[in-house]
Structures are given as C-alpha cells and as structure tokens.
Amino acid sequence: MNIVTIKNNNSNKILIHSIIWCFFICTSLIQFYESPFHINTDFYIQWITGILLFYLNYTYLVPNLLLQKKYGYYFGILFVSILIFLVIRYQFFMPEFSEMKPPNSLNYPKIPNVGNEMDHRIYKKDKPFFFKIVPSFFYLLIVAISTIIKTLSEFYNDQQNKLIAETQRTAIELNYLRKQTNPHFLFNSLNSIYSLAHKKSDLVPDAIVTLSEMMRYMLYETDNKSVLLEKEINYIKNYIELQKLRLNNIENISINIHGDTKNKFIEPMLLISFIENAFKYGTDYKGTAYVKIKITIDKNILTFWVENKIENNRKDPENSGIGLTNIKNRLNLLYPNAHQLNLTTTETDYTVHLVLQLDQMQLQANSTFISS
C-alpha cells in the first residue's frame, strides 16, 4: 500500500467520523427546538469532553491496555478521566452543582421570608445524589461505544492479517512446489535425449525441437496462476511424444481426450507428475512401455485417468514419489474442496483417477495472490 493510498484512507476515516459526530450532535439538539437561543454552554462542553474521551479510549486505552489485559491501568485511567471531566463541568459550566454559589445567583425564584441559608438547604435537598451522577452516564455510554467499536475493529484487522499471512504462505509454498516441478521434468527429459544420443539415433533433432517447445511453455506460461487447458494438454502431448522417441515399443502408449477444452483453465504443470511417474514405472528394461491416459471434460468437470504396468520394475525408494508428493500438496493448497484423487496399486498395475472442478479453477485463475 503506497503513501497516497494511506493518505486517502486516513482522509476518508476523518470524513466519516466527522459526519457521524455531526449526526449525533444535531440529533441531541432536537431537545432545544423550542428555544434554540438558550442552549446551555455545558451542552457543548459535554460533547467536546465526550469526543475527547471517545478517542482517548479508542486510540490508546483499548489497544494498549484493555486488549493487553492491563485491566487495573485501564479502569483506573478511565475513572480519573471521567472524574476530571465531571469536576470541570460541575465547577465551571454547571453552577447548580457548585457548593460555592448560592441558588439566588442562578436565577432561581426566591422563596419569600426565607433566608439565604434556608434557600441553600432547600435547594440542596431538591437535588439528590442520583441527579448529580446522571452526567456520568453519558461518559459511560461513550466508553462502551468506543470500546465495542475498537474491539470489533481489532478483531477484524487481526482476522484480515491472518488471512493475508496465510495467503502469502500459500503463494510462497506454491512457488516452491512449481520450482521443484520444472527441474524434475527437465532432468527426466534430458535423460531421454541422452538415451537417444547414446544410441546415435536420428531422432535426436526432433527430440530437441520438442523439448524446446516444452521449455518455452514452461518459461512463459507456468508463472501464471492458471493456463488454458488446451495449452496444458498440448504440453502433455509433447511430453508423450518425447518419451516415445526413446522407447523401443510404443504400441501400448495412448492418450485419449474427450470433451470441449476451449475457454477452460487449469493450474499449470498439474498433471504432468502423474504422467512422468507412469512412464518411469511403466517402462521395462527392454524399452517397452504400458501407459494409458484418458482426459474427459464434461461441462465443468475434468476427469483424468492414467494407468501403467509395474510388474517388471522395482521402485527406487530414494528418488521416487517426489513428483506425486508435490502434486498432492498443490492439489490440497489450490483445490481443497474441488478435487477427488484416488491412487490404486495392485501387483501389476498402478492407476490414478483425478476429478477436478473447473469452475473452481476459473475462480482461482481470477484470484489475486499476495506476492512475497
């Protein structure tokens, strides 16, 4: 947030507060509609001291004392502040409460044949203690309102800060997972090309061209929060073609795509880890692979299915599973309530079945993440 934005926000807050105070003051003036020129000076002092108490409590006492559980200091300062305001009003602006001034000086009607001392006693009797503490109710109301507003405001800000922190954490984690995906893919692809070069295959130039197209996609598309589904599928097709170049038997490699892929979005590099895993464990030592891939788009639902044979392979416990763990983490972060993932392992087959809600993907595509 830049300085101009902060200044605009502060100006808006001052304007809103001013309007609210004007509204309350004008509302309280209704009681004087019959005699607008006889408004007591104490009326203005009451509102001035009330506003001062409001912002003392709102800006300092609540955030620095009450919310920090320093209750003794909080209630002590409040009590002293209210007492000071009341004394000032009683002594200087509400002379009817002052012990120093006789009631005759307040323009009250004299009682015939009764002395000044008797007047004073009668007047004091007519003003019970409860009447003297009534002005404090105004300050208590001001304190209650300012405390509620500030407490709710601090709670809201705290929730917003937690949400921002969580969003930043998610963005950082996703960025880390994406960076893990690219080197993992590049390492596997270079191994495939190396295998072709070692055999002195004439297919090496085609493999390099295919790899360059995939690298272009990775450089210019995967930094986006989402990509067109068509581009992601094209990337998958190029990867499969690159794998076919290094294999001896590709009869059992297939990919089938059904449904409309236009104007639909998906998280980039989301499915490739499953396909990499399928080729890694679906290829035997003779260069024969069994990998079946099917992608179906039905309205807003994408169904991804991949199967590979594992009967002739032994799993590498140190290097396997990196891509699958990565993709699981990304799915949980991006689509916590918008995907279903089932992994099935038998003695001879490994199957992945993933269902994604494309509406949720579109929403994620239009969301703005807080960058770190």
KOLSE-425547 format. One record per atom (N, C-alpha, C): x, y, z; residue in one letter. Coordinates in steps of 0.02 Angstrom, whole numbers, plus 50000, padded with zeros to 5 digits. Example, Ala and Ser with C-alpha at 12.3 -4.5 7.8 and 13.67 -1.06 7.14 Angstrom:
2
506604971650390A 506154977550390A 506604983550390A 506424988850354S 506844994750357S 506455000250394S 
This chain:
372
500434994150000M 500005000050000M 500455006250000M 500365010649951N 500795016449946N 500555022149990N 500965027649992I 500815033250036I 500175036750017I 500045037349951V 499435040749928V 498815036949951V 498835030349946T 498265026349969T 498145027050043T 498685027150082I 498625027950155I 498325034750171I 498555040050137K 498275046650149K 497535046950131K 497355043750076N 496645043650056N 496215040050107N 496475034450132N 496105030650183N 496015034650247N 496555038250268N 496505042350327N 496015048050318N 496025051150258S 495555056550244S 494835054050246S 494725048050219N 494045045150219N 493815043650290N 494275041150333K 494095039750402K 493905046050439K 494295051450429I 494155057850463I 493475060450441I 493335059950375L 492695062350349L 492115058450378L 492175051850380I 491645047650406I 491515049050480I 492065049550519H 491985051050590H 491655057850601H 491855062750561S 491555069450568S 490815069350553S 490625065750502I 489915065350484I 489515061950540I 489785056650569I 489435053050622I 489345057550684I 489885061050702W 489835065450761W 489335071050748W 489335074050689C 488855079250672C 488135076650677C 488045070550656F 487385067550658F 487135066950730F 487565064350775F 487365063450844F 487255070150879F 487685074950866I 487615081550898I 486975084950874I 486855084650809C 486245087750782C 485625084250809C 485655077750817T 485085074050845T 484945076150917T 485475077150956S 485375079251025S 485125086451030S 485195090450978L 484955097350978L 484195097850970L 483885092250953I 483155092350943I 482795094551006I 483085092951064Q 482755094751127Q 482705102351137Q 483105106051098F 483095113351105F 482715116851049F 482305113051014Y 481985116050955Y 481515121750974Y 481255121851035E 480805127251055E 481185133451077E 481795132551100S 482195138351122S 482915137551099S 483045138051034P 483715136851006P 484235141951029P 484005147751055F 484485152851076F 484655152451150F 484405147351184H 484535146651255H 484885140051270H 485325138051225I 485705131851235I 486245133151287I 486255129051339N 486745129751392N 487445128451366N 487935132151393T 488635131151373T 488865124051389T 488585121151441D 488775114351460D 488615109251406D 488125110851364F 487955106251309F 488565105151264F 488905110551246Y 489495110051203Y 490075106751239Y 490155108551303I 490705105551342I 490605098051349I 489985096051358Q 489835088951364Q 490065085151302Q 489915087751243W 490095084351181W 490855084751168W 491155090451185I 491885090951175I 492255085951219I 492075085651283T 492395080851328T 492215073651310T 491595072651286G 491395065951265G 491805063451205G 491915067951157I 492315066051098I 493045064751118I 493305068951164L 493995067851188L 494045061051223L 493555059351264L 493565052951298L 493505047151249L 493085048051197F 492995042751147F 493665041051114F 494035046051092Y 494665044751056Y 495225042851103Y 495205045151165L 495685042751214L 495605035251224L 494985033051231N 494845026051241N 494965022051177N 494755024851121Y 494785021351057Y 495505020351032Y 495905025651037T 496575025451007T 497115023051054T 497005023851120Y 497545022051166Y 497345016751218Y 496815018151256L 496665013851312L 496475006751293L 496035006051243V 495814999251224V 496384995251193V 496734997751140P 497254993551110P 497864992451154P 498044997351196N 498664996951235N 498574994251306N 497964994751331L 497854992551400L 497334986851404L 496724988151380L 496194983251387L 496364976751349L 496554977351285L 496704971351246L 497354968151266L 497764971851303Q 498384968951329Q 498294966151400Q 497644966051422K 497454963351487K 497744967151546K 497864973551536K 498084977851592K 497464981351620K 497044977451652Y 496394979851672Y 496434985351726Y 496894984651773G 496954989551826G 497104996551799G 497604996951755Y 497785003451725Y 497205006051683Y 496875001651647Y 496345003651602Y 495765006951641Y 495495003351690F 494925006051727F 495125011951771F 495745011951794G 495985017551834G 496015023951794G 496305023651734I 496355029651692I 495665031951670I 495225027251654L 494545029051635L 494185032751692L 494245029951752F 493905033051809F 494155040051821F 494815040951820V 495105047551832V 494895052451777V 494895050151714S 494715054551657S 493985056851664S 493535052151678I 492825054051685I 492735058751744I 493085057351800L 493035061651859L 493265068751844L 493815069451809I 494075076051791I 493575079851749I 493295076451698F 492805079851655F 492185082051695F 491955077751741L 491365079551781L 491505085451827L 492095085451859V 492275090951904V 492305097551865V 492615097451807I 492655103551765I 491965106151749I 491525101551730R 490845103651712R 490455106251773R 490515102651829Y 490155104751889Y 490385111651914Y 491035112851912Q 491305118951942Q 491245125051897Q 491275124051831F 491305129751787F 490705130451739F 490375125051724F 489845125451673F 489165122951698F 489145120251760M 488515118151789M 488485120851860M 488395127451867P 488425130551933P 487885128051981P 487365125051956E 486855122452001E 487115116852045E 487705113952025F 488005108652064F 488555111252110F 488745117552102S 489305120252139S 489095121952210S 489505120252260E 489375121852329E 489545129152345E 489905132552299M 490155139252312M 489655144652294M 489145142952257K 488675148152233K 487985146952261K 487695152252289P 487015151452315P 486515150952259P 485965147852269P 485475146852216P 485185153352191P 485205158852232N 484935165152208N 485315167752147N 485975166052144S 486375168552088S 486245164652025S 485825159452029L 485695155251971L 485025156851940L 484745162551961N 484105164851934N 483525160351953N 483595156952009Y 483025153052034Y 482575157752073Y 481935156852074P 481475161252110P 481595160952185P 481595166752216K 481685167152288K 481065164752324K 481185161852382I 480615159852425I 480505165452475I 479925168352476P 479795174152520P 479905172452593P 480175177352629N 480255176952702N 480715171252725N 481145168852679V 481605163452698V 482305165952684V 482755164952730G 483435167552722G 483835163752670G 484425166452656N 484865163552606N 485085156552626N 485215155652689E 485435149052713E 484895143952705E 484275145952718M 483715141352709M 483615139652636M 483705144852591D 483665143552519D 484155138152498D 484765138952524H 485295134252505H 485125127152528H 484865126452588R 484695119852613R 484125116752574R 483635120952558I 483065118352519I 483295116252450I 483725120252420Y 483965118552353Y 484355111952353Y 484805111352403K 485195105152406K 484745099052417K 484215100052455K 483765094552467K 483405092452404K 483275097352360D 482925095852298D 483375092652245D 484025092252256K 484505089352209K 484825083252241K 484525077352235P 484805071352266P 485455069252231P 485805064752264F 486455062352238F 486385059152170F 485845055452160F 485745052052095F 485735057052037F 485425062952051F 485395068051999F 486095070551981F 486545070652031K 487215073052018K 487635068351976K 487485061951980I 487895057051942I 487605055551873I 487025058551857V 486725057251791V 487185059151734V 487555064951737P 488005066551681P 488535061351667P 488715057251718S 489225052151707S 488975046651661S 488305045751657F 488035040551613F 488225041851540F 488245048251523F 488435050051454F 489135047551439F 489605048551486Y 490295046351475Y 490345038751475Y 489955035451517L 489965028151517L 489715025351450L 489205028751422L 488965026651356L 489495027651303L 489845033351306I 490385034751259I 490925029451264I 491115027651325V 491625022451336V 491405015751309V 490775013951321A 490525007451297A 490535007151221A 490305012551189I 490275012651115I 490985012251086I 491435016351112S 492125016451085S 492475009751097S 492335006651154T 492645000151169T 492394994751121T 491744994651110I 491454989551064I 491724990550994I 491724996750970I 491964998150901I 492694996150893I 493114998150941K 493824996650935K 493964989250942K 493614985850986T 493714978650995T 493524974850931T 492954976650902L 492744973350840L 493224975050783L 493464981250781S 493934983250729S 494594979450735S 494844978750797E 495464975050807E 495374967650790E 494794964850807F 494664957850790F 494644956950714F 494314961650679Y 494274961150606Y 494964961850575Y 495364966650599N 496034967650572N 496474961550585N 496384958550644D 496774952550660D 496604946850613D 495954946050598Q 495744940850552Q 496004942150482Q 495994948550461Q 496244950350395Q 496994949050390Q 497364950750443N 498094949650442N 498244942150440N 497844938250475K 497944930950473K 497804928250403K 497284931050370L 497114928850303L 497664930750254L 497934936850260I 498484939050217I 499094934750227I 499254933350291A 499834929250306A 499754922150277A 499154919450283E 499024912750256E 499064912750180E 498814918150149T 498854918650076T 499574919150053T 499964923150089Q 500674923750072Q 501034917150080Q 500874913650135R 501184907150146R 501014902250090R 500374902350070T 500154897850017T 500504899549951T 500554906049936A 500874908249874A 501614906149873A 501944906949931I 502654905049935I 502744897549927I 502294893749959E 502344886449955E 502204884049884E 501704887149851L 501544885149782L 502134886849736L 502434892649747N 503004894649706N 503584889649715N 503684887449777Y 504204882449790Y 504044875849756Y 503414873749759L 503224867449727L 503294867749652L 503134873549622R 503204874249550R 503944873949529R 504364877049569K 505084876849552K 505354869849559K 505054865949602Q 505264858949608Q 505064854949546Q 504474856549518T 504214852849461T 504654853649400T 504864859649384N 505234860949323N 505904857349320N 506334857749371P 506964853949368P 506844846449365P 506324844149398H 506174836949397H 506004834749326H 505584838749293F 505414837149224F 506034837549179F 506424842949186L 507004844049142L 507504838349149L 507604836149210F 508064830649222F 507844824349185F 507204822649190N 506944816749155N 506984817449080N 506824823349053S 506834824448981S 507544824048953S 508024826948989L 508724826648966L 508974819448967L 508734815549015N 508924808549017N 508674804848955N 508064806748934S 507774803648874S 508184805348812S 508364811748805I 508764813948747I 509464810848749I 509744810348810Y 510394807248817Y 510374799948794Y 509814796648811S 509734789648790S 509734789148714S 509384793748680L 509374793848607L 510064795348578L 510404800248608A 511064802048583A 511564796348592A 511494792648647H 511944787048660H 511854781648607H 511234781048582K 511094776148530K 511244778948461K 511464785248459K 511584788748395K 510974788748351K 510414789948382S 509774789748346S 509684796048304S 509364795148245D 509204800948203D 508634805048231D 508324802748285L 507764806248314L 507974811648364L 508624812348376V 508854817348423V 508634824448405V 508694826648341P 508464833448324P 507724834548339P 507314829448322D 506594830048337D 506474830548413D 506854826848451A 506784827048523A 506974833948550A 507504836848523I 507714843448546I 507194848748529I 506894848248469V 506364853048450V 505764852448497V 505574846248510T 505004845048555T 505164847848625T 505774846548648L 505974849048713L 505974856748715L 506184859848661S 506204867248659S 505494870148663S 505014866848630E 504324869148635E 504054868548706E 504244863048739M 504024862148808M 504354867248855M 504994868648842M 505334873448884M 505044880448874M 504844882048814R 504524888548800R 503874889148840R 503504883848841Y 502884883748881Y 503044884748955Y 503554881348979M 503724881749050M 503984888749069M 504334891949023L 504614898549039L 504084904049037L 503624903648990Y 503164909348979Y 502454908149004Y 502284902149024E 501594900749044E 501524898749117E 502014895149143T 501924892149209T 501984897149267T 502204903349253D 502204908349306D 501504911149319D 501044909849272N 500354912149281N 500004907749333N 499474910549363K 499104906849412K 498704901149380K 498544902049316S 498194896749279S 498344897649205S 498234892349168V 498354892349096V 497744889349061V 497694890648997L 497174887348958L 497274879848958L 496734876248966L 496764868948967L 497054866248902L 496914869548847E 497184867348782E 497944867348783E 498254872548811K 498984873048813K 499274867648858K 498944866348913E 499194861248959E 499154854248926E 498624852948891I 498564846548857I 499074845948801I 499204851348765N 499714851248712N 500404849748741N 500534852548800Y 501164851248834Y 501214843848852Y 500674840848876I 500664833748893I 500794829548830I 500484831448774K 500594827648712K 501324827948691K 501634833848697N 502344834448679N 502784830048724N 502604829848788Y 502994825648833Y 502934818348813Y 502334816148795I 502244809248775I 502634807748711I 502624812348664E 503004811348602E 503744810848616E 503984814848664L 504684814548682L 504864807848713L 504414805148753Q 504534798548782Q 504534793048729Q 504094793748681K 504044788648628K 504694788048588K 505044793748582L 505654793748541L 506194789248569L 506184788148635R 506724784248665R 506534776948678R 505894775148663L 505654768448679L 505684763948617L 505744757548630N 505764752748576N 505074750448555N 504614750048602N 503944747648588N 503444752648619N 503054755848574I 502594760948598I 501864759148582I 501744752848568E 501074750648549E 500564751648605E 500794751048667N 500344751548724N 500354758448758N 500554763348719I 500534770248744I 499974773948707I 499514776748746S 498954780148714S 498704785848757S 498424790848724I 498104796348760I 497454798048723I 496914798148759N 496254799648730N 495964805748767N 495724810548727I 495444816648755I 494734817448729I 494254818448773H 493554819248754H 493264825448787H 492854828948750G 492524834848777G 492824841348751G 492514846848770D 492704853448747D 493224856348794D 493824857948768T 494364860648808T 494424868248802T 494014871348761K 494084878548748K 493824882548808K 494174888248819N 493974893048870N 493934890048940N 494354885148952K 494394882149018K 495114882749044K 495174883449109F 495824884849139F 496024879349189F 496674878649198I 496934873749246I 497594876349273I 497754874249332E 498414875749361E 498954872649317E 499474876549297P 499984873849252P 500394868249285P 500594863549244M 501014857949265M 500694853849320M 500034853349319L 499674849949372L 499664842449363L 499604840049300L 499514832949286L 500144829349265L 500664833249249I 501244830249219I 501614825449266I 501584826749331S 501944822349378S 501654815249377S 500994814649370F 500684808049365F 500924804449302F 500974808249248I 501184805149184I 501924803349186I 502334807649216E 503044805949224E 503124799449263E 502734798949317N 502764793049359N 502544786749321N 502034787649278A 501794781949238A 502324779449190A 502684783949157F 503204781849111F 503814778949148F 503944781749207K 504524779349245K 504434772049266K 503834770349289Y 503714763649314Y 503324759249266Y 503124762249209G 502764758249159G 503194756049102G 503854757149108T 504324755149055T 504804749849082T 504854744349046D 505304739049070D 506014739949041D 506454735449058Y 507164736049039Y 507254735048964Y 506744732448929K 506794731548856K 506564737648818K 506324742748853G 506074748748818G 505364748048796G 505004743648828T 504284742848814T 503884746048869T 503414750248849A 503024754048898A 502284752448891A 501954752648949Y 501224751948950Y 500954757848991Y 500704762848954V 500424768848986V 499794770748949V 499244770948985K 498604772948956K 498354779248992K 498204784348952I 497974790748980I 497314792648949I 496864795048991K 496214797248966K 496014803649003K 495814808748964I 495584815048993I 494894816548965I 494424817649010T 493734819048990T 493504825549021T 493204829848980I 492924836149004I 492174836048993I 491794836049046D 491064835949043D 490814842249079D 490624847149039K 490404853649066K 490974856649108K 490894856749174N 491394859849216N 491814854849255N 491774848549236I 492134843249271I 492664840249225I 493284840249250L 493834836949214L 493994830449250L 494004824949212T 494184818449239T 494824816049206T 495324814649248F 495984812449224F 496104805349249F 496294801149203W 496404794049219W 497034791749185W 497494788549223V 498114785949194V 498274779249227V 498484774549186E 498654767849211E 499324765749181E 499734762449222N 500364759749197N 500504752949229N 500894748849194K 501094742349220K 501714743149264K 501754739149316I 502334739549361I 502634732649375I 502444727649337E 502654720849354E 503394719649343E 503714723249297N 504414721949282N 504884727249310N 504624731349357N 505034736749383N 505094736349459N 505634738749484R 505744739149556R 505784746449575R 505414748349625K 505364755349645K 506004757649679K 506204763849663D 506794766849693D 506564770949754D 506694768649814P 506424772049873P 506714778949885P 507324780349859E 507644786749870E 507394792149824E 507224790549762N 507064795649713N 506334795549691N 505974790449708S 505274790149686S 504824794049732S 504254795849707G 503744798949749G 503804806449756G 504344809549732I 504424816849738I 503884820449701I 503774818349637G 503264821549597G 502564820649624G 502414814549649L 501744813149675L 501614817049739L 502104817549782T 502024821549843T 501914828849825T 502284831249776N 502214838149752N 501494839449728N 501244835149686I 500584836249656I 500034835749710I 500114831349758K 499624830849813K 499604837349853K 500184840049867N 500224846249905N 499904852049867N 500024852349803R 499744857749762R 498984857049758R 498744850949750L 498014849949748L 497684852049814L 498004850349869N 497724852149935N 497734859649946N 498244863049920L 498284870249929L 497804873949883L 497764871749820L 497374875549771L 496644873549769L 496504867149777Y 495814864649770Y 495624860249830Y 495604863049890P 495454858949949P 494764855749947P 494294859049914N 493604856349911N 493384855349839N 493854854949793A 493664854549723A 494034849049686A 494244843949720H 494564838349685H 494464831849724H 494504826449687Q 494504819749716Q 495064815849684Q 495504813149724L 496084809449699L 496094802449728L 496114797549683N 496154790549704N 496764787249671N 497194784349711L 497784780749687L 497694773449705L 497734769249654T 497614762049664T 498224758049641T 498474753749684T 499064749649668T 498884742349676T 499054738449624T 498994731149628T 499684728149614T 499714721749610E 500354718549597E 500614720149527E 500164721749481T 500374722949411T 500214729849385T 499774733449417D 499544739949389D 499554745449442D 499644751549417Y 499584757549458Y 499114762249422Y 498584764449456T 498074768549424T 497964774949463T 497914780449425V 497754786949454V 497084789249426V 496634791249471H 495994793849450H 495874800549485H 495864805949446L 495794812649474L 495204816149443L 494794819249485V 494214823149462V 494304830349488V 494254835149442L 494344842249460L 493734846249439L 493544851049480Q 493004855649462Q 493304861749428Q 493154862349364L 493444867849325L 493184874649346L 492584875049373D 492324881449398D 492784884149452D 493004879749496Q 493454881749550Q 494124884049520Q 494334880749467M 494964882749435M 494904889749405M 494324891049374Q 494214897549345Q 494234902949399Q 493944901249456L 493954905949512L 494664907249535L 495054901949539Q 495744902749559Q 496124906749507Q 495934906049443A 496274909649390A 496174917149397A 495594919149421N 495444926249426N 495624929149493N 495874924949540S 496054927349606S 496734930549603S 496834935549647T 497484938949651T 497824936849715T 498394933349707F 498774931249765F 499244936749786F 499354937449850I 499844942149876I 500534939349865I 500934942749826S 501604940349811S 502064941849870S 502544937549878S 503004938349934S 503524943649918S 
